Each structure stands twice: as C-alpha cells, then as structure tokens.
C-alpha cells in the first residue's frame, strides 16, 4: 500500500477483524473500538495522518464501513458487496484505486431494477470502472446484512451513502487525493 500523507483513503479491508467479530455476534461496536481502527497502523499505514474508510467482514457478508479522517471517527455503517474475487463477474475487486467521479443521481448503464428500468445508484462514489459505493438495499426482511447482493458495488443505506458522498466530496474539494483500498482474502494477493 502506498504511503501518502494528506491523502484521503477509503480502505475496504475485506478480512475478519475486531469490528467484524462484534458484528458476527450482533454486538454493536463502541465508539472507542471504532476509534481504535481510526488511529492504528494495522490495516492502513500512517492511519493517524490519513482519511480512510475500512470495510471488514466482507467474506461473511457482515461488512461495516468505518470512515476515519486524520485519526478521527466520522461514520460507521453496514455495507453489502459483491462476492470474493474469482466468483464470476459479480465480485468486488481488490486493490488500491483512486476514487473517480461523484454522481448524486447515477443510473446504471448495465443493470436493471425489478421493474426492468435502469437501476438507480444514488450518492455514487466511483471506485474503479463500473464499481461504485452507492445507496442500495443492504438488509433482508429480518434486518440481517445481505450476503453478496451486488454485482461488485459497495452498497450502503441511503442515509449512510449520503454521509460518505459528502465526506468524499468535501475531501476532493480541498484537493485531497482520495483512494479506495480494498483488501480481501484472495490468496494470490
């Protein structure tokens, strides 16, 4: 991973960690537990001096995005993603990607909704090519996080996607380079 001081980083670490362990047991993590993620170098080097989001629990479908700015917790929210790499064309990619476009009212050019119309992707933050972090269905009817419901995108609730969109937009307006870092369990990486 690159070390870039003053860089905003949305890090999607797709490995089991402290927050995932708590989520797997339906235990809400405390602010201090999430704050520890914001100012340790375990996942993102130089974490205290960077702005990043962290998704843990990806392979279990119990994802949580924690967005940190310069060591401070900004938000924490459940997410739903595509499958691990190698599961056909519906996986969430791994790697480090500079965040691209921000589109408040994006409509998919590739996927349709249940009515056969182009799928809405509100508050879209481009990760790479056709992969975005955006608003979408995150939970099933019982309140459980959906396991691998997307075609690779990172889904957040509408309210949480709006928060993420606004944080990334503010960082980009100040000229801060924003990256998406996605780490997973692919043994080839």
Backbone as CSV, one residue per row, in Angstrom:
resi,resn,N_x,N_y,N_z,CA_x,CA_y,CA_z,C_x,C_y,C_z
1,UNK,0.839,-1.170,0.000,0.000,0.000,0.000,0.886,1.235,0.000
2,UNK,0.500,2.247,-0.751,1.253,3.491,-0.822,1.107,4.271,0.475
3,UNK,2.160,4.958,0.861,2.065,5.893,1.977,2.000,7.286,1.390
4,UNK,0.877,7.938,1.542,0.701,9.280,1.004,0.148,10.145,2.123
5,UNK,0.963,11.048,2.641,0.494,11.940,3.692,-0.528,12.903,3.118
6,UNK,-1.534,13.210,3.903,-2.551,14.148,3.464,-3.497,13.562,2.433
7,UNK,-3.489,12.261,2.273,-4.355,11.608,1.304,-5.609,11.127,2.002
8,UNK,-6.737,11.284,1.363,-7.964,10.690,1.877,-8.035,9.292,1.305
9,UNK,-8.291,8.331,2.142,-8.307,6.944,1.704,-9.595,6.302,2.172
10,UNK,-10.292,5.650,1.268,-11.428,4.833,1.642,-10.896,3.418,1.557
11,UNK,-10.587,2.808,2.674,-9.947,1.490,2.664,-10.996,0.442,2.940
12,UNK,-11.187,-0.446,2.028,-12.112,-1.542,2.218,-11.279,-2.775,2.502
13,UNK,-11.034,-3.060,3.749,-10.235,-4.219,4.114,-11.198,-5.371,4.277
14,UNK,-11.091,-6.331,3.413,-12.080,-7.382,3.354,-11.634,-8.608,4.142
15,UNK,-11.111,-8.413,5.313,-10.681,-9.514,6.158,-11.385,-9.419,7.498
16,UNK,-11.465,-10.530,8.215,-12.135,-10.534,9.507,-11.305,-9.741,10.495
17,UNK,-11.945,-8.872,11.262,-11.245,-8.063,12.244,-12.108,-7.843,13.462
18,UNK,-11.697,-6.912,14.289,-12.387,-6.673,15.549,-13.834,-6.255,15.351
19,UNK,-14.075,-5.345,14.426,-15.448,-4.887,14.208,-16.287,-6.013,13.638
20,UNK,-15.731,-6.815,12.712,-16.475,-7.933,12.143,-16.821,-8.949,13.217
21,UNK,-15.888,-9.241,14.111,-16.156,-10.213,15.168,-17.345,-9.755,16.006
22,UNK,-17.387,-8.474,16.308,-18.518,-7.944,17.067,-19.796,-8.019,16.245
23,UNK,-19.725,-7.662,14.963,-20.911,-7.708,14.110,-21.413,-9.130,13.935
24,UNK,-20.497,-10.109,13.822,-20.883,-11.504,13.636,-21.694,-11.999,14.825
25,UNK,-21.476,-11.397,15.982,-22.205,-11.774,17.186,-23.308,-10.780,17.509
26,UNK,-23.675,-9.957,16.529,-24.710,-8.937,16.697,-24.435,-8.017,17.883
27,UNK,-23.166,-7.713,18.108,-22.771,-6.794,19.172,-22.384,-5.479,18.517
28,UNK,-23.026,-4.409,18.915,-22.685,-3.095,18.366,-21.325,-2.685,18.909
29,UNK,-20.434,-2.289,18.017,-19.121,-1.840,18.461,-19.243,-0.446,19.053
30,UNK,-18.425,-0.161,20.033,-18.458,1.137,20.693,-17.633,2.143,19.908
31,UNK,-17.837,3.399,20.215,-17.059,4.446,19.560,-15.579,4.235,19.804
32,UNK,-15.192,3.820,21.018,-13.764,3.626,21.295,-13.192,2.482,20.469
33,UNK,-13.962,1.400,20.235,-13.473,0.303,19.395,-13.289,0.778,17.959
34,UNK,-14.237,1.549,17.451,-14.123,2.072,16.091,-13.004,3.102,16.019
35,UNK,-12.859,3.905,17.065,-11.811,4.912,17.085,-10.440,4.257,16.998
36,UNK,-10.268,3.078,17.623,-9.001,2.361,17.544,-8.657,2.054,16.096
37,UNK,-9.644,1.684,15.299,-9.423,1.435,13.873,-8.902,2.701,13.200
38,UNK,-9.374,3.850,13.636,-9.010,5.118,13.013,-7.583,5.560,13.296
39,UNK,-6.984,5.057,14.364,-5.645,5.550,14.669,-4.645,4.443,14.995
40,UNK,-4.765,3.309,14.308,-3.745,2.261,14.366,-3.247,2.013,12.952
41,UNK,-2.085,1.428,12.826,-1.486,1.184,11.511,-1.661,-0.256,11.037
42,UNK,-2.569,-1.009,11.648,-2.744,-2.416,11.313,-3.186,-2.617,9.871
43,UNK,-4.162,-1.876,9.407,-4.691,-2.029,8.052,-4.126,-0.970,7.116
44,UNK,-4.140,0.277,7.532,-3.684,1.393,6.703,-2.465,2.022,7.364
45,UNK,-1.341,1.993,6.655,-0.126,2.592,7.214,-0.324,4.088,7.398
46,UNK,0.222,4.597,8.489,0.140,6.018,8.809,-1.314,6.463,8.990
47,UNK,-2.138,5.605,9.596,-3.580,5.841,9.727,-3.918,7.161,10.411
48,UNK,-3.144,7.553,11.402,-3.460,8.785,12.140,-3.374,10.034,11.271
49,UNK,-2.618,9.950,10.181,-2.427,11.108,9.307,-3.194,10.989,7.998
50,UNK,-4.109,10.047,7.919,-4.836,9.817,6.674,-6.334,9.806,6.936
51,UNK,-7.077,9.916,5.858,-8.527,9.797,5.924,-8.882,8.549,5.144
52,UNK,-9.629,7.640,5.761,-9.922,6.376,5.098,-11.218,5.773,5.604
53,UNK,-11.757,4.883,4.806,-12.879,4.061,5.212,-12.382,2.634,5.269
54,UNK,-12.928,1.829,6.134,-12.494,0.452,6.309,-13.708,-0.457,6.304
55,UNK,-13.716,-1.450,5.430,-14.783,-2.446,5.446,-14.167,-3.749,5.911
56,UNK,-14.719,-4.317,6.974,-14.267,-5.614,7.468,-15.446,-6.576,7.458
57,UNK,-15.144,-7.873,7.390,-16.190,-8.883,7.437,-16.795,-9.196,6.098
58,UNK,-16.112,-8.836,5.032,-16.614,-8.970,3.670,-16.981,-10.396,3.305
59,UNK,-16.114,-11.356,3.627,-16.360,-12.730,3.212,-17.498,-13.382,3.987
60,UNK,-17.935,-12.784,5.084,-19.046,-13.330,5.858,-20.348,-12.592,5.572
61,UNK,-20.291,-11.543,4.772,-21.481,-10.753,4.494,-21.851,-9.827,5.638
62,UNK,-20.967,-9.633,6.599,-21.238,-8.759,7.748,-20.376,-7.508,7.663
63,UNK,-20.353,-6.910,6.516,-19.493,-5.750,6.254,-19.866,-4.546,7.102
64,UNK,-18.860,-3.746,7.403,-19.078,-2.471,8.071,-18.047,-1.489,7.547
65,UNK,-18.509,-0.356,7.070,-17.629,0.711,6.616,-17.412,1.664,7.782
66,UNK,-16.172,1.885,8.128,-15.809,2.879,9.133,-14.988,3.934,8.414
67,UNK,-15.472,5.168,8.408,-14.791,6.259,7.712,-14.074,7.114,8.745
68,UNK,-12.774,7.249,8.578,-11.936,7.991,9.520,-11.234,9.133,8.796
69,UNK,-11.104,10.256,9.469,-10.388,11.404,8.907,-9.326,11.843,9.913
70,UNK,-8.068,11.708,9.499,-6.940,12.136,10.334,-7.036,11.565,11.751
71,UNK,-7.372,10.283,11.873,-7.445,9.625,13.169,-8.757,9.790,13.906
72,UNK,-9.707,10.538,13.331,-10.994,10.777,13.983,-12.108,10.002,13.283
73,UNK,-12.961,9.354,14.068,-14.105,8.626,13.528,-15.130,9.609,12.974
74,UNK,-15.499,9.436,11.697,-16.503,10.293,11.073,-17.847,9.574,10.960
75,UNK,-17.821,8.272,10.613,-19.052,7.493,10.487,-18.718,6.012,10.516
76,UNK,-19.719,5.208,10.834,-19.603,3.759,10.765,-20.953,3.243,10.305
77,UNK,-20.948,2.352,9.300,-22.209,1.920,8.706,-22.091,0.519,8.116
78,UNK,-23.193,-0.254,8.127,-23.183,-1.564,7.476,-23.159,-1.407,5.959
79,UNK,-22.547,-2.368,5.278,-22.494,-2.372,3.816,-22.807,-3.764,3.294
80,UNK,-23.099,-3.849,2.007,-23.274,-5.127,1.314,-22.491,-5.023,0.009
81,UNK,-21.790,-6.095,-0.374,-20.905,-6.058,-1.542,-21.179,-7.221,-2.482
82,UNK,-20.333,-7.308,-3.517,-20.336,-8.470,-4.392,-19.553,-9.594,-3.743
83,UNK,-19.345,-10.660,-4.480,-18.642,-11.837,-3.962,-17.134,-11.630,-3.949
84,UNK,-16.408,-12.568,-3.286,-14.949,-12.503,-3.322,-14.442,-12.702,-4.743
85,UNK,-13.220,-12.248,-5.007,-12.607,-12.391,-6.331,-12.630,-13.846,-6.766
86,UNK,-12.907,-14.069,-8.024,-12.913,-15.417,-8.569,-14.298,-16.017,-8.665
87,UNK,-15.322,-15.327,-8.158,-16.687,-15.833,-8.219,-17.434,-15.246,-9.413
88,UNK,-16.866,-15.390,-10.591,-17.515,-14.881,-11.793,-17.388,-13.380,-11.905
89,UNK,-18.308,-12.763,-12.617,-18.229,-11.335,-12.886,-18.949,-10.474,-11.880
90,UNK,-19.326,-11.012,-10.730,-20.085,-10.238,-9.753,-19.295,-10.053,-8.454
91,UNK,-17.986,-9.883,-8.580,-17.157,-9.750,-7.382,-16.765,-8.293,-7.143
92,UNK,-16.448,-8.003,-5.888,-15.905,-6.702,-5.518,-14.394,-6.786,-5.678
93,UNK,-13.802,-5.938,-6.515,-12.365,-6.047,-6.794,-11.507,-5.675,-5.593
94,UNK,-10.303,-6.230,-5.577,-9.338,-5.911,-4.536,-8.254,-5.031,-5.126
95,UNK,-7.656,-4.192,-4.314,-6.571,-3.336,-4.769,-6.717,-1.924,-4.252
96,UNK,-5.890,-1.042,-4.775,-5.920,0.376,-4.422,-6.327,1.160,-5.658
97,UNK,-7.374,1.946,-5.533,-7.934,2.673,-6.670,-8.143,4.140,-6.310
98,UNK,-7.726,5.067,-7.170,-8.074,6.468,-6.925,-9.574,6.640,-7.161
99,UNK,-10.254,7.286,-6.235,-11.691,7.490,-6.382,-11.937,8.401,-7.575
100,UNK,-12.892,8.014,-8.401,-13.214,8.779,-9.603,-14.363,9.747,-9.375
101,UNK,-15.329,9.668,-10.259,-16.459,10.606,-10.246,-17.348,10.442,-9.017
102,UNK,-18.005,11.535,-8.689,-19.076,11.544,-7.701,-20.337,11.915,-8.464
103,UNK,-21.374,11.096,-8.355,-22.631,11.364,-9.057,-23.784,11.201,-8.080
104,UNK,-24.445,12.302,-7.763,-25.541,12.295,-6.788,-26.704,11.414,-7.248
105,UNK,-27.019,11.412,-8.542,-28.180,10.675,-9.064,-27.802,9.742,-10.200
106,UNK,-26.797,8.912,-10.010,-26.324,7.993,-11.055,-27.380,6.935,-11.358
107,UNK,-27.442,6.557,-12.635,-28.295,5.458,-13.090,-27.386,4.463,-13.795
108,UNK,-27.535,3.186,-13.485,-26.687,2.153,-14.072,-26.926,2.028,-15.567
109,UNK,-25.844,1.874,-16.300,-25.942,1.607,-17.728,-25.954,0.117,-18.011
110,UNK,-25.737,-0.701,-16.980,-25.611,-2.148,-17.164,-26.691,-2.969,-16.479
111,UNK,-27.211,-2.505,-15.355,-28.118,-3.329,-14.557,-29.492,-2.695,-14.443
112,UNK,-30.511,-3.552,-14.359,-31.912,-3.118,-14.283,-32.454,-3.374,-12.878
113,UNK,-33.477,-2.599,-12.505,-34.157,-2.840,-11.239,-35.256,-3.883,-11.454
114,UNK,-36.039,-4.174,-10.429,-37.068,-5.218,-10.527,-38.181,-4.864,-11.510
115,UNK,-38.313,-3.593,-11.882,-39.316,-3.182,-12.875,-38.740,-3.152,-14.285
116,UNK,-37.489,-3.562,-14.438,-36.863,-3.600,-15.756,-36.265,-2.276,-16.210
117,UNK,-36.269,-1.274,-15.340,-35.676,0.024,-15.665,-34.219,0.054,-15.210
118,UNK,-33.407,0.963,-15.764,-32.023,1.078,-15.290,-31.990,1.303,-13.771
119,UNK,-31.125,0.573,-13.092,-31.039,0.643,-11.632,-30.502,1.998,-11.169
120,UNK,-31.170,2.563,-10.171,-30.717,3.819,-9.561,-29.540,3.523,-8.637
121,UNK,-28.569,4.424,-8.635,-27.374,4.299,-7.787,-27.119,5.646,-7.109
122,UNK,-28.023,6.073,-6.200,-27.870,7.385,-5.571,-26.564,7.517,-4.793
123,UNK,-26.051,8.729,-4.739,-24.840,9.055,-3.970,-23.653,8.195,-4.391
124,UNK,-23.451,8.044,-5.680,-22.424,7.149,-6.216,-21.023,7.757,-6.128
125,UNK,-20.113,6.983,-5.523,-18.693,7.323,-5.429,-17.961,6.265,-6.244
126,UNK,-17.367,6.653,-7.380,-16.726,5.677,-8.262,-15.449,5.129,-7.637
127,UNK,-15.371,3.793,-7.596,-14.195,3.109,-7.079,-13.263,2.771,-8.235
128,UNK,-13.773,2.057,-9.221,-13.000,1.658,-10.403,-13.995,1.249,-11.485
129,UNK,-13.703,1.589,-12.731,-14.579,1.237,-13.857,-16.050,1.368,-13.463
130,UNK,-16.820,0.281,-13.498,-18.243,0.325,-13.185,-18.568,-0.016,-11.748
131,UNK,-17.603,0.059,-10.864,-17.816,-0.275,-9.452,-17.909,1.018,-8.640
132,UNK,-18.998,1.132,-7.865,-19.262,2.329,-7.068,-19.636,1.952,-5.640
133,UNK,-19.433,2.866,-4.708,-20.066,2.820,-3.390,-21.305,3.695,-3.562
134,UNK,-22.489,3.158,-3.268,-23.731,3.909,-3.501,-24.865,3.381,-2.635
135,UNK,-25.988,4.104,-2.635,-27.174,3.684,-1.893,-27.794,2.473,-2.570
136,UNK,-28.258,1.549,-1.766,-28.919,0.347,-2.270,-29.415,-0.483,-1.103
137,UNK,-30.050,-1.584,-1.430,-30.574,-2.468,-0.389,-29.405,-3.153,0.317
138,UNK,-29.383,-3.034,1.639,-28.307,-3.592,2.454,-28.824,-4.736,3.330
139,UNK,-30.084,-4.663,3.771,-30.636,-5.634,4.718,-31.729,-6.494,4.101
140,UNK,-31.894,-7.727,4.642,-33.025,-8.566,4.255,-34.219,-8.165,5.126
141,UNK,-35.332,-8.855,4.998,-36.536,-8.524,5.751,-36.416,-8.719,7.249
142,UNK,-35.363,-9.412,7.700,-35.172,-9.669,9.128,-34.120,-8.761,9.750
143,UNK,-33.602,-7.818,8.970,-32.602,-6.891,9.480,-31.172,-7.390,9.386
144,UNK,-30.955,-8.515,8.697,-29.605,-9.039,8.503,-28.986,-8.431,7.254
145,UNK,-27.671,-8.202,7.294,-26.973,-7.693,6.114,-27.034,-8.757,5.028
146,UNK,-27.414,-8.349,3.819,-27.462,-9.274,2.686,-26.056,-9.771,2.377
147,UNK,-25.923,-11.033,2.005,-24.616,-11.604,1.682,-24.435,-11.595,0.173
148,UNK,-23.487,-10.800,-0.299,-23.092,-10.697,-1.707,-24.255,-10.349,-2.651
149,UNK,-25.042,-9.303,-2.370,-26.182,-8.988,-3.231,-25.839,-8.180,-4.478
150,UNK,-24.656,-7.567,-4.510,-24.356,-6.654,-5.617,-23.561,-7.344,-6.712
151,UNK,-23.384,-6.641,-7.804,-22.563,-7.123,-8.923,-21.135,-6.614,-8.779
152,UNK,-20.750,-6.228,-7.571,-19.408,-5.734,-7.302,-19.393,-4.416,-6.565
153,UNK,-20.485,-3.668,-6.648,-20.551,-2.376,-5.962,-20.631,-2.561,-4.451
154,UNK,-20.339,-1.486,-3.735,-20.413,-1.455,-2.280,-21.679,-0.688,-1.926
155,UNK,-22.682,-1.398,-1.410,-23.963,-0.772,-1.074,-23.975,-0.268,0.362
156,UNK,-24.599,0.890,0.535,-24.849,1.476,1.852,-26.311,1.891,1.886
157,UNK,-26.866,2.106,3.079,-28.218,2.646,3.153,-28.199,4.043,2.530
158,UNK,-29.368,4.565,2.213,-29.419,5.884,1.578,-28.781,6.948,2.473
159,UNK,-29.123,6.937,3.761,-28.566,7.945,4.679,-27.047,7.812,4.794
160,UNK,-26.559,6.571,4.903,-25.112,6.367,5.040,-24.368,6.691,3.752
161,UNK,-24.974,6.383,2.607,-24.314,6.715,1.335,-24.223,8.227,1.162
162,UNK,-25.237,8.954,1.639,-25.202,10.422,1.563,-24.075,10.977,2.437
163,UNK,-23.890,10.387,3.628,-22.790,10.823,4.503,-21.450,10.582,3.822
164,UNK,-21.249,9.360,3.294,-19.983,9.036,2.634,-19.750,9.963,1.450
165,UNK,-20.780,10.160,0.621,-20.689,11.041,-0.545,-20.220,12.430,-0.109
166,UNK,-20.839,12.965,0.947,-20.494,14.308,1.422,-19.071,14.381,1.970
167,UNK,-18.628,13.345,2.690,-17.252,13.330,3.198,-16.252,13.306,2.051
168,UNK,-16.466,12.425,1.077,-15.540,12.320,-0.057,-15.561,13.612,-0.872
169,UNK,-16.753,14.168,-1.092,-16.872,15.421,-1.839,-16.101,16.542,-1.139
170,UNK,-16.226,16.634,0.174,-15.507,17.668,0.932,-13.999,17.469,0.816
171,UNK,-13.539,16.210,0.909,-12.104,15.939,0.780,-11.598,16.311,-0.606
172,UNK,-12.355,15.948,-1.637,-11.925,16.257,-3.006,-11.917,17.765,-3.259
173,UNK,-12.873,18.496,-2.672,-12.928,19.953,-2.862,-11.705,20.644,-2.286
174,UNK,-11.097,20.058,-1.269,-9.896,20.651,-0.676,-8.637,20.221,-1.419
175,UNK,-8.804,19.440,-2.487,-7.658,18.991,-3.271,-7.005,17.732,-2.735
176,UNK,-7.621,17.107,-1.758,-7.076,15.885,-1.184,-7.292,14.723,-2.142
177,UNK,-6.234,13.956,-2.385,-6.357,12.758,-3.218,-7.120,11.704,-2.425
178,UNK,-8.156,11.148,-3.002,-8.980,10.145,-2.333,-8.755,8.796,-3.009
179,UNK,-8.487,7.768,-2.215,-8.282,6.424,-2.748,-9.274,5.452,-2.129
180,UNK,-9.553,4.374,-2.842,-10.318,3.251,-2.307,-9.345,2.095,-2.203
181,UNK,-9.174,1.566,-1.018,-8.302,0.415,-0.813,-9.184,-0.756,-0.416
182,UNK,-9.154,-1.801,-1.210,-9.962,-2.990,-0.941,-9.013,-4.159,-0.757
183,UNK,-8.988,-4.714,0.441,-8.152,-5.875,0.745,-9.069,-7.042,1.033
184,UNK,-8.694,-8.214,0.574,-9.543,-9.371,0.808,-8.782,-10.603,1.186
185,UNK,-9.420,-11.712,0.945,-8.848,-12.992,1.329,-8.303,-13.753,0.136
186,UNK,-8.221,-13.125,-1.025,-7.686,-13.785,-2.217,-6.230,-14.151,-1.949
187,UNK,-5.881,-15.456,-1.908,-4.512,-15.856,-1.578,-3.486,-15.413,-2.612
188,UNK,-3.933,-15.017,-3.797,-2.998,-14.564,-4.833,-2.513,-13.154,-4.570
189,UNK,-3.131,-12.435,-3.660,-2.778,-11.030,-3.387,-1.807,-10.936,-2.242
